């Protein structure tokens, strides 16, 4: 049976060490959470709870092992323990029931296996490389983390490290570790595993929306609008029919299997600028995305790795050059809400390449010129090793 809790200023709503009946959600007022006086100073979780914050979970949680004292007249809604499962949704968005929506919802869809454990797949309809696409690991890991966080908190930063190249033909297991759940912030660590090995790790921080100081010094570059630019499919079609390209090249290109990416991209510069350590392009998710900010941030995180580290190779490109690249780490800071199925401008620069590593920075703007995200990445960039002729058998 549902219930309410009323408290006057100074009243104890929960006492350290005593079981709590369920999940208490503050509807009105303020409360203070604090450990007892003899608790270690470094471990004292002192903070203030405000409207819509919660505490409790019952006897199986450590969240109630502190004092919760009303700072003002307090009204709490009590959700009994037996209904706690209602707060554990299996997915943020339901890709299986939205076939008319973007392919990216299916790419980022995860199968829940156990509490905080999910399974993801590499779909043949998505971008295919020699190993699992780095953006897929980032997007799916962020989706796994997001599914374990209070829906009022949104990711504001993430830091990922690529450890081992992933196998496209195997599922990926995502294990989420709940590092911290606070009043305003939550932290999650995600490990992606294949064959029992951790191939990728991600740490993400989530924050409840709040009003604060604002300024923006970054200015969006003056570039043509996306409607005036060609997408990748149109560029490919032109190359196949352009008589300036050799017939042999056009025939070979036409025979290659071509699968459009789930991200539409429109480049702001022509091919003459491909040797510059910078790149500007508009992008958006193909199709219509569900109206879920968590999904939109996962989609943009997925798209952020496309062509990103390759910009550090631009000044070194030459005819016949074959290279090998692999992302090493990737960081994103989300400054404002994002709409991934609307046009975003990706501004990429590579200030340095050294020691077999290329470093790139990125900024994303919406069409209104607002800075939505800032990004960095370091990647392994090498000349591809040439293999000598096969040795002749002695017999």
Secondary structure as UniProt FT lines:
FT   STRAND          3..7
FT   TURN            9..10
FT   STRAND          12..14
FT   TURN            16..17
FT   STRAND          22..28
FT   STRAND          31..34
FT   TURN            37..38
FT   HELIX           41..43
FT   STRAND          47..49
FT   TURN            51..52
FT   STRAND          54..56
FT   TURN            59..60
FT   TURN            63..64
FT   STRAND          67..70
FT   STRAND          74..80
FT   HELIX           81..87
FT   HELIX           95..97
FT   TURN            99..100
FT   HELIX           103..107
FT   STRAND          111..114
FT   TURN            115..116
FT   STRAND          117..120
FT   TURN            124..125
FT   HELIX           134..146
FT   TURN            147..148
FT   TURN            151..152
FT   STRAND          153..162
FT   TURN            168..169
FT   STRAND          172..181
FT   STRAND          185..194
FT   TURN            195..196
FT   STRAND          197..208
FT   HELIX           226..228
FT   HELIX           232..241
FT   TURN            243..244
FT   HELIX           247..255
FT   STRAND          263..267
FT   HELIX           271..273
FT   TURN            274..275
FT   STRAND          278..285
FT   HELIX           293..303
FT   TURN            304..307
FT   HELIX           309..316
FT   TURN            319..320
FT   STRAND          323..334
FT   TURN            340..341
FT   STRAND          344..354
FT   TURN            355..356
FT   STRAND          357..366
FT   TURN            367..368
FT   STRAND          371..383
//
